[in-house]
Amino acid sequence: MAVSSEYLDYLLEGLAPLGPVGVRRMFSGKGLFLDGMMFAIVIDDELWLKVDGENRPRFLARDLAPFSYQRAGKTATMNYYRAPEEALDSPDVLLDWARSALGAALRARAAQGNPRPPKPTRPRRSRLRT
């Protein structure tokens, strides 16, 4: 399970209007962070977005699958759902879905009360040359 630099660069370029998106190794892929909040996971060149009770119906209405993995012989499901195909074809659509995921991350942070200080992440520089 790997994440290609080209795919990650493409996503980061599309997400740039949100602000400085940081990248950290997570699971077998990468976690995407903004303001210390993880709002997306990239695994095997697939984008998974954070969900909660408020934005999950939008994902379910599109029959988008939740992120799950096997651990100790059991299937574990996380609060991340696959991004729709059109989000990868249109920067505006990508931003719309990413903002929904950021909203879920913000609500999760607010529910925690006194969250831990965020770990530092460095914005990844695009390898694309202009």
C-alpha positions in Angstrom: 0.0 0.0 0.0 1.7 3.1 -1.2 0.9 6.7 -2.1 2.4 8.0 -5.3 4.1 11.4 -5.1 2.2 12.4 -8.3 -1.2 11.6 -6.7 -0.3 13.4 -3.4 1.0 16.4 -5.3 -2.2 16.6 -7.3 -4.3 16.5 -4.1 -2.2 19.1 -2.3 -2.4 21.4 -5.3 -6.2 21.1 -5.4 -6.5 21.6 -1.6 -4.1 24.6 -1.5 -7.0 27.1 -1.3 -7.8 25.7 2.2 -4.5 26.7 3.6 -1.2 24.9 4.3 -2.1 21.3 4.3 0.4 19.1 6.2 1.2 15.5 5.5 2.1 12.8 8.0 2.6 9.1 7.6 -0.5 7.3 8.8 -1.3 3.6 8.7 -0.1 2.5 5.3 -0.5 5.8 3.7 -0.6 9.5 4.5 -2.8 11.7 6.8 -3.7 15.2 5.5 -3.9 17.8 8.2 -5.0 21.4 8.5 -4.6 23.4 11.7 -3.6 20.2 13.5 -6.7 18.3 12.5 -6.6 15.3 10.3 -9.4 15.6 7.7 -8.3 13.0 5.1 -6.4 9.8 4.6 -4.7 8.8 1.4 -4.0 5.1 0.9 -3.2 3.3 -2.3 -3.8 6.5 -4.2 -7.4 6.7 -2.9 -8.7 9.7 -0.9 -10.8 9.1 2.2 -12.5 12.0 4.0 -13.5 12.5 7.6 -17.2 12.0 8.4 -19.4 12.5 11.4 -23.2 12.4 12.1 -23.7 15.6 10.3 -21.9 14.9 6.9 -22.2 11.1 6.8 -25.6 11.1 5.1 -24.1 12.9 2.2 -21.6 10.1 1.7 -24.2 7.4 2.3 -26.5 9.0 -0.3 -23.8 8.5 -2.9 -23.1 4.9 -1.8 -19.5 5.8 -0.8 -17.7 3.1 1.2 -16.3 3.6 4.7 -12.6 3.1 5.3 -12.0 -0.3 7.0 -9.1 -2.6 7.7 -8.4 -6.0 9.3 -6.9 -6.1 12.8 -6.6 -9.2 15.0 -8.9 -11.1 12.6 -11.7 -8.4 12.9 -12.8 -5.7 10.6 -12.4 -2.2 12.0 -14.2 0.8 10.4 -13.0 4.4 10.8 -14.9 7.6 10.4 -13.5 8.2 6.9 -15.3 7.6 3.7 -14.1 7.3 0.1 -14.2 10.6 -1.8 -16.4 10.6 -4.9 -14.8 10.2 -8.3 -15.8 13.6 -9.5 -13.9 15.2 -6.5 -10.7 14.0 -8.2 -11.8 15.5 -11.6 -12.8 19.0 -10.4 -10.9 21.2 -8.0 -14.1 23.0 -7.0 -15.8 19.6 -6.2 -12.7 18.5 -4.3 -12.7 21.6 -2.2 -16.4 21.2 -1.4 -16.0 17.7 -0.1 -12.8 18.6 1.7 -14.6 21.4 3.5 -17.2 19.0 4.6 -14.5 16.7 6.0 -12.9 19.7 7.7 -16.2 20.5 9.3 -16.4 17.0 10.7 -12.8 17.4 12.1 -13.7 20.8 13.7 -16.8 19.3 15.3 -14.7 16.3 16.6 -12.2 18.8 18.1 -14.9 20.8 19.8 -16.4 17.7 21.3 -13.0 16.8 22.9 -13.1 19.9 25.1 -9.4 20.6 25.8 -7.6 18.9 22.9 -3.9 18.2 22.9 -1.7 20.7 21.2 -1.3 19.6 17.5 1.8 17.8 16.4 3.8 19.9 13.9 3.3 19.1 10.3 5.2 20.6 7.4 3.3 21.6 4.3 4.5 19.4 1.5 5.9 21.3 -1.5 4.6 20.3 -4.8 7.1 18.5 -7.1 5.3 19.9 -10.1 7.2 22.4 -12.0 5.5 25.4 -13.5 
